[in-house]
């Protein structure tokens, strides 16, 4: 229930979870990685910074 976590996906493949977070400052991202993700069972993280969208489509469900 972290306020900066906007979406949490369970995935298949090499990565088990995809977490979409939004921070105004890199310091906030670093604090999130160090504090919130420092739990038993998380063995590593991969951070990707999104520069901007090529296309946006509203989610309409399945």
Secondary structure as a PSIPRED ss2 file (coil, helix, strand):
# PSIPRED VFORMAT (PSIPRED V4.0)

   1 X C   1.000  0.000  0.000
   2 X C   1.000  0.000  0.000
   3 X C   1.000  0.000  0.000
   4 X C   1.000  0.000  0.000
   5 X E   0.000  0.000  1.000
   6 X E   0.000  0.000  1.000
   7 X E   0.000  0.000  1.000
   8 X E   0.000  0.000  1.000
   9 X E   0.000  0.000  1.000
  10 X E   0.000  0.000  1.000
  11 X C   1.000  0.000  0.000
  12 X C   1.000  0.000  0.000
  13 X C   1.000  0.000  0.000
  14 X C   1.000  0.000  0.000
  15 X C   1.000  0.000  0.000
  16 X C   1.000  0.000  0.000
  17 X E   0.000  0.000  1.000
  18 X E   0.000  0.000  1.000
  19 X E   0.000  0.000  1.000
  20 X E   0.000  0.000  1.000
  21 X E   0.000  0.000  1.000
  22 X C   1.000  0.000  0.000
  23 X C   1.000  0.000  0.000
  24 X C   1.000  0.000  0.000
  25 X C   1.000  0.000  0.000
  26 X H   0.000  1.000  0.000
  27 X H   0.000  1.000  0.000
  28 X H   0.000  1.000  0.000
  29 X H   0.000  1.000  0.000
  30 X H   0.000  1.000  0.000
  31 X H   0.000  1.000  0.000
  32 X H   0.000  1.000  0.000
  33 X H   0.000  1.000  0.000
  34 X H   0.000  1.000  0.000
  35 X H   0.000  1.000  0.000
  36 X H   0.000  1.000  0.000
  37 X C   1.000  0.000  0.000
  38 X C   1.000  0.000  0.000
  39 X C   1.000  0.000  0.000
  40 X C   1.000  0.000  0.000
  41 X C   1.000  0.000  0.000
  42 X C   1.000  0.000  0.000
  43 X C   1.000  0.000  0.000
  44 X C   1.000  0.000  0.000
  45 X C   1.000  0.000  0.000
  46 X C   1.000  0.000  0.000
  47 X C   1.000  0.000  0.000
  48 X C   1.000  0.000  0.000
  49 X C   1.000  0.000  0.000
  50 X C   1.000  0.000  0.000
  51 X C   1.000  0.000  0.000
  52 X C   1.000  0.000  0.000
  53 X C   1.000  0.000  0.000
  54 X C   1.000  0.000  0.000
  55 X C   1.000  0.000  0.000
  56 X C   1.000  0.000  0.000
  57 X C   1.000  0.000  0.000
  58 X C   1.000  0.000  0.000
  59 X C   1.000  0.000  0.000
  60 X C   1.000  0.000  0.000
  61 X C   1.000  0.000  0.000
  62 X C   1.000  0.000  0.000
